């Protein structure tokens, strides 16, 4: 089982973070086409397409964190900038990675997306996912890193108890998404089969994964969730699953909805619980923390004003470095002159070894002469 270590840092309310897998043949080409189309339509201010070597070069002025590098398995890094609410700048990076094991067919390409706004993120803003990936069912970018689980659809729970419990563990420990389990009191018609996520605001729509339990799975789903997560599955209801490690403030009753009508109508109570859970702070997985550091420390797509500030900052830094070098040169010259003066004082103005042995006075020893000379150099006022 893949480890999902977490850091003590909570995800900031300005950030949007997602991680998934693209199972198609040309993930980077899908991204390029979408970015080009959105820039042409005026949705994006600009975008960049970088290889890992270019992405590792620092651009911003502040010190670069090692975690800002994409890493050896990175394939491409894309940057995009757009505006939300007309005046809020959003910066985002999408990095694609080679699969950890190439021996498994159909494993796909892993992607990590980090976006950050100038102020707290609003659920009604456009989804960063669809700024990079086309919002089309024909492009299979929306798979979770947990195998067999997708966004934008209702994922049916496994029939086997062991498989179900394994799925619950993996979804709560490995996934970055919010997971919701909905139980069907009876088999829904076509309208009721559409996922609940379609009713969510855009920025939440691609952060929520829905699981469905069939009418006959009520008992097995309830038992598995009680055993693995200490939550209950109400018949004909839904529950928002906790993340692992479980937040001690997580209230299972609070995030349980007793009745959900799967008739195509908007499940208002469940949507409110999902929004409330998604707004809660959660400890960043280490990979998410690196993605956020990479966005902040390794940003390349500068505006003209930022480029000017960057150039001015570089000029200031070079001036400081030149001044430090000049100061070091002057100090070195003064030290050399002091050493020559000390040497002349020791030798009485002659060459070393010209004084006869035993003729120098005790108070005129070489050690005292050097100490006295360098004392004057350290403190020019001391004559």
VMD Tcl script that draws the C-alpha trace (Angstrom):
set ca {
  {0.00 0.00 0.00}
  {1.31 3.42 -0.90}
  {2.18 5.62 2.03}
  {0.63 9.04 2.33}
  {2.68 10.83 4.98}
  {1.23 14.08 6.20}
  {2.94 17.19 7.49}
  {1.78 19.33 10.40}
  {1.00 22.16 7.96}
  {-2.64 22.64 7.04}
  {-3.69 23.47 3.51}
  {-4.10 27.28 3.23}
  {-7.56 28.60 2.37}
  {-6.08 30.32 -0.70}
  {-5.06 27.03 -2.35}
  {-6.70 24.38 -4.54}
  {-4.87 21.04 -4.65}
  {-5.60 17.93 -6.66}
  {-3.86 14.73 -7.72}
  {-5.03 12.08 -10.16}
  {-4.12 9.91 -13.13}
  {-4.59 10.29 -16.86}
  {-5.18 6.92 -18.54}
  {-5.11 8.17 -22.12}
  {-2.23 7.93 -24.62}
  {-1.24 11.64 -24.85}
  {-1.81 13.47 -21.55}
  {0.52 16.39 -22.27}
  {-1.01 16.92 -25.70}
  {-4.47 17.08 -24.11}
  {-3.20 19.78 -21.75}
  {-1.58 21.82 -24.53}
  {-4.70 21.80 -26.68}
  {-6.85 22.93 -23.78}
  {-4.45 25.71 -22.73}
  {-4.17 27.02 -26.28}
  {-7.95 27.04 -26.71}
  {-8.59 28.82 -23.40}
  {-5.95 31.47 -24.04}
  {-7.41 32.11 -27.50}
  {-10.84 32.48 -25.90}
  {-9.50 34.99 -23.36}
  {-10.12 32.73 -20.37}
  {-6.42 32.52 -19.51}
  {-4.07 35.48 -19.24}
  {-1.14 33.29 -20.28}
  {0.45 29.86 -19.91}
  {3.85 28.13 -20.12}
  {4.90 24.64 -21.16}
  {8.22 23.63 -19.53}
  {10.39 20.54 -19.52}
  {11.68 19.36 -16.09}
  {15.13 20.94 -16.62}
  {13.62 24.35 -17.36}
  {11.19 23.96 -14.47}
  {14.07 23.38 -12.03}
  {15.68 26.73 -12.83}
  {14.84 29.38 -10.23}
  {13.03 32.47 -11.45}
  {11.68 34.18 -8.35}
  {13.85 36.27 -6.07}
  {13.33 34.60 -2.72}
  {15.46 31.56 -1.75}
  {14.44 28.42 -3.58}
  {13.36 25.42 -1.52}
  {14.71 22.04 -2.69}
  {11.14 20.74 -2.58}
  {10.30 23.19 -5.38}
  {12.07 20.99 -7.93}
  {9.69 18.78 -9.95}
  {11.74 15.65 -9.25}
  {13.42 13.02 -11.48}
  {10.17 11.33 -12.57}
  {8.58 14.57 -13.80}
  {7.60 14.59 -17.49}
  {6.31 18.15 -18.03}
  {5.33 21.18 -16.00}
  {2.59 23.56 -17.16}
  {1.82 26.96 -15.68}
  {-1.30 29.03 -16.22}
  {-2.56 32.34 -14.90}
  {-6.12 33.64 -14.96}
  {-8.46 35.94 -13.09}
  {-11.38 35.05 -10.86}
  {-14.06 37.66 -10.09}
  {-12.24 39.90 -12.61}
  {-9.70 41.17 -10.07}
  {-8.31 38.08 -8.27}
  {-5.18 36.57 -9.84}
  {-4.92 32.78 -9.78}
  {-1.61 31.02 -10.48}
  {-1.52 27.29 -11.09}
  {0.96 24.54 -11.96}
  {0.21 21.11 -13.36}
  {3.03 18.53 -13.27}
  {2.82 15.16 -14.99}
  {4.85 12.19 -13.73}
  {5.86 8.80 -15.04}
  {4.14 5.94 -13.19}
  {6.10 4.43 -10.33}
  {5.96 0.98 -11.92}
  {6.02 0.67 -15.71}
  {5.29 -3.05 -15.48}
  {1.60 -2.47 -14.87}
  {-0.37 -1.79 -18.02}
  {-3.02 0.89 -17.86}
  {-1.48 2.56 -14.81}
  {-1.52 5.88 -16.61}
  {0.34 9.11 -15.96}
  {0.07 10.74 -12.54}
  {-0.64 14.46 -12.40}
  {-0.44 16.94 -9.54}
  {-2.19 20.31 -9.71}
  {-1.62 23.20 -7.30}
  {-3.40 26.53 -7.67}
  {-3.35 29.56 -5.40}
  {-5.29 32.82 -5.44}
  {-4.55 36.25 -4.01}
  {-7.27 35.70 -1.42}
  {-9.34 32.91 0.10}
  {-10.63 30.46 -2.49}
  {-14.30 30.67 -3.49}
  {-16.15 27.47 -4.49}
  {-17.95 29.32 -7.30}
  {-14.69 30.13 -9.10}
  {-13.74 28.08 -12.19}
  {-12.19 24.72 -11.47}
  {-8.39 24.71 -11.96}
  {-8.73 21.17 -13.31}
  {-10.63 22.35 -16.38}
  {-8.11 25.11 -17.02}
  {-5.62 22.36 -17.86}
  {-7.75 19.32 -18.70}
  {-10.64 19.42 -21.18}
  {-14.00 19.06 -19.41}
  {-14.98 16.14 -21.57}
  {-15.81 12.52 -20.77}
  {-13.80 11.50 -23.82}
  {-10.50 12.44 -22.07}
  {-9.69 10.11 -19.17}
  {-7.79 12.58 -16.97}
  {-10.16 12.26 -14.00}
  {-9.00 9.02 -12.37}
  {-7.95 9.02 -8.73}
  {-4.60 7.53 -7.78}
  {-6.70 4.85 -6.04}
  {-7.32 2.31 -8.83}
  {-10.82 2.05 -10.24}
  {-12.10 5.34 -8.80}
  {-13.05 8.36 -10.92}
  {-14.28 11.90 -10.56}
  {-17.41 13.05 -12.42}
  {-19.18 9.72 -12.03}
  {-20.88 7.50 -9.45}
  {-18.44 4.70 -8.52}
  {-20.19 1.53 -7.41}
  {-18.84 -0.12 -4.26}
  {-17.20 -3.55 -4.57}
  {-19.39 -6.55 -3.74}
  {-16.68 -8.33 -1.77}
  {-16.26 -7.30 1.87}
  {-12.44 -7.42 1.83}
  {-12.27 -5.38 -1.38}
  {-14.70 -2.85 0.06}
  {-12.68 -2.40 3.23}
  {-9.47 -2.08 1.22}
  {-11.11 0.57 -0.96}
  {-12.22 2.56 2.08}
  {-8.72 2.46 3.55}
  {-7.06 3.53 0.32}
  {-9.53 6.35 -0.37}
  {-9.16 7.87 3.08}
  {-5.39 7.40 3.37}
  {-4.06 7.97 -0.14}
  {-6.52 10.19 -1.98}
  {-6.50 14.00 -1.91}
  {-10.19 14.15 -2.80}
  {-13.28 14.31 -0.61}
  {-15.09 10.95 -0.68}
  {-18.82 10.57 -0.24}
  {-20.76 7.30 -0.02}
  {-24.41 7.34 -1.07}
  {-26.70 4.35 -0.50}
  {-29.50 3.74 -2.97}
  {-32.67 2.83 -1.10}
  {-33.95 1.51 -4.41}
  {-32.44 1.31 -7.87}
  {-32.68 4.85 -9.29}
  {-33.84 5.76 -12.76}
  {-31.60 7.53 -15.29}
  {-32.08 10.94 -13.61}
  {-31.14 9.53 -10.21}
  {-28.01 7.86 -11.53}
  {-26.25 11.13 -12.27}
  {-23.57 11.86 -9.65}
  {-24.24 14.28 -6.82}
  {-21.09 16.20 -7.80}
  {-22.91 17.69 -10.81}
  {-24.83 19.91 -8.37}
  {-21.66 21.22 -6.68}
  {-20.10 24.61 -7.53}
  {-17.31 24.44 -10.15}
  {-14.26 24.45 -7.85}
  {-15.70 21.67 -5.70}
  {-16.93 19.56 -8.59}
  {-13.45 18.19 -9.24}
  {-12.54 17.70 -5.59}
  {-15.33 15.25 -4.71}
  {-15.59 11.55 -5.56}
  {-18.92 9.79 -5.12}
  {-19.36 6.11 -4.28}
  {-22.70 4.33 -4.62}
  {-23.98 1.37 -2.69}
  {-26.75 -0.71 -4.24}
  {-29.95 -1.46 -2.22}
  {-28.65 -4.92 -1.22}
  {-25.30 -3.47 0.00}
  {-26.76 -1.62 2.98}
  {-25.50 -4.06 5.61}
  {-22.10 -4.81 4.11}
  {-21.35 -1.12 3.54}
  {-22.46 -0.19 7.05}
  {-20.34 -2.94 8.60}
  {-17.23 -2.11 6.57}
  {-17.39 1.63 7.31}
  {-18.05 1.06 10.99}
  {-15.09 -1.33 11.16}
  {-12.63 0.77 9.15}
  {-13.68 4.39 9.79}
  {-16.06 4.38 12.79}
  {-18.88 5.85 10.69}
  {-22.28 4.38 9.81}
  {-24.00 4.00 6.46}
  {-27.68 4.95 6.79}
  {-30.05 3.06 4.49}
  {-31.07 5.43 1.71}
  {-28.72 8.13 3.05}
  {-25.14 9.29 2.64}
  {-21.99 10.03 4.63}
  {-18.92 12.18 3.95}
  {-15.92 10.01 4.83}
  {-13.20 11.31 7.16}
  {-9.61 11.68 6.02}
  {-6.79 9.73 7.62}
  {-5.36 10.50 10.08}
  {-8.85 11.29 11.30}
  {-9.40 14.77 12.66}
  {-10.43 14.49 16.34}
  {-12.99 17.23 15.65}
  {-14.62 15.20 12.90}
  {-18.22 14.50 13.92}
  {-19.56 11.48 12.03}
  {-23.13 12.38 12.92}
  {-22.64 15.89 11.57}
  {-21.50 14.60 8.17}
  {-24.18 11.93 7.87}
  {-27.38 12.58 5.92}
  {-30.24 10.25 6.75}
  {-32.16 10.54 3.51}
  {-31.06 11.35 -0.04}
  {-33.64 11.28 -2.84}
  {-31.99 10.07 -6.03}
  {-34.62 11.37 -8.42}
  {-32.60 14.04 -10.20}
  {-33.49 16.76 -7.71}
  {-30.81 18.73 -5.90}
  {-29.82 16.99 -2.60}
  {-29.49 20.25 -0.66}
  {-28.59 18.84 2.76}
  {-25.90 16.54 1.40}
  {-24.40 19.34 -0.70}
  {-24.18 21.58 2.37}
  {-22.39 18.84 4.32}
  {-19.93 18.31 1.48}
  {-19.20 22.05 1.26}
  {-18.74 22.26 5.02}
  {-16.34 19.29 5.06}
  {-14.34 20.59 2.08}
  {-13.88 23.96 3.83}
  {-12.27 22.32 6.87}
  {-8.47 22.57 7.17}
  {-6.69 19.29 6.46}
  {-3.04 18.32 7.05}
  {-1.13 18.53 3.79}
  {0.32 15.26 2.49}
  {4.04 15.66 1.87}
  {3.56 15.57 -1.89}
  {0.91 18.29 -1.67}
  {3.24 20.42 0.44}
  {5.95 20.02 -2.20}
  {3.52 20.97 -4.95}
  {2.55 24.13 -3.07}
  {6.22 24.98 -2.46}
  {6.94 24.43 -6.14}
  {4.12 26.81 -7.07}
  {5.36 29.51 -4.70}
  {9.14 29.11 -5.04}
  {9.43 27.96 -8.64}
  {6.99 30.20 -10.50}
  {8.08 31.18 -14.03}
  {5.09 32.86 -15.69}
  {5.68 36.47 -14.64}
  {3.56 39.48 -15.57}
  {5.34 42.53 -17.07}
  {5.24 44.23 -13.66}
  {6.66 41.13 -12.01}
  {9.40 40.90 -14.65}
  {10.34 44.54 -13.98}
  {10.40 43.93 -10.22}
  {12.46 40.78 -10.85}
  {15.00 42.70 -12.97}
  {15.23 45.50 -10.40}
  {15.73 42.96 -7.66}
  {18.48 41.22 -9.61}
  {20.24 44.58 -10.17}
  {20.06 45.28 -6.43}
  {21.44 41.83 -5.64}
  {24.32 42.23 -8.10}
  {25.09 45.67 -6.62}
  {25.18 44.16 -3.12}
  {27.45 41.35 -4.31}
  {29.81 43.83 -6.04}
  {29.95 46.00 -2.93}
  {30.74 42.96 -0.80}
  {33.54 41.95 -3.20}
  {34.98 45.49 -3.15}
  {34.87 45.58 0.64}
  {36.58 42.18 0.82}
  {39.29 43.37 -1.59}
  {39.96 46.49 0.51}
  {40.10 44.48 3.71}
  {42.51 42.01 2.11}
  {44.81 44.85 0.95}
  {44.79 46.44 4.40}
  {45.55 43.08 6.01}
  {48.47 42.55 3.64}
  {49.88 46.01 4.44}
  {49.52 45.33 8.16}
  {51.34 42.02 7.75}
  {54.19 43.74 5.90}
  {54.43 46.41 8.62}
  {54.52 43.72 11.30}
  {57.21 41.84 9.44}
  {59.30 45.02 9.08}
  {58.93 45.70 12.79}
  {60.09 42.19 13.66}
  {63.12 42.33 11.37}
  {63.99 45.94 12.13}
  {63.39 46.96 8.54}
  {65.64 44.24 7.17}
  {64.97 40.84 5.75}
  {63.88 37.98 7.95}
  {66.82 36.42 9.77}
  {69.10 39.50 9.47}
  {68.95 40.29 13.19}
  {71.65 38.60 15.30}
  {70.42 35.88 17.63}
  {69.87 37.12 21.16}
  {70.05 40.81 20.31}
  {66.28 41.41 20.28}
  {64.78 42.45 23.55}
  {62.22 40.23 25.23}
  {59.51 42.84 24.78}
  {60.29 42.94 21.04}
  {59.49 39.25 20.39}
  {57.96 38.40 16.97}
  {54.67 37.31 18.60}
  {54.28 40.64 20.43}
  {55.20 42.61 17.31}
  {52.62 40.84 15.16}
  {49.98 41.16 17.89}
  {50.69 44.88 18.26}
  {50.57 45.48 14.49}
  {47.35 43.59 13.89}
  {45.84 45.24 16.95}
  {46.32 48.60 15.24}
  {44.70 47.22 12.08}
  {41.64 45.98 13.98}
  {41.27 49.26 15.89}
  {42.63 52.21 13.87}
  {41.95 54.60 16.78}
  {44.35 52.71 19.04}
  {47.81 54.20 18.42}
}
mol new
graphics top color blue
foreach p $ca { graphics top sphere $p radius 0.5 }
foreach p [lrange $ca 0 end-1] q [lrange $ca 1 end] { graphics top cylinder $p $q radius 0.2 }
display resetview
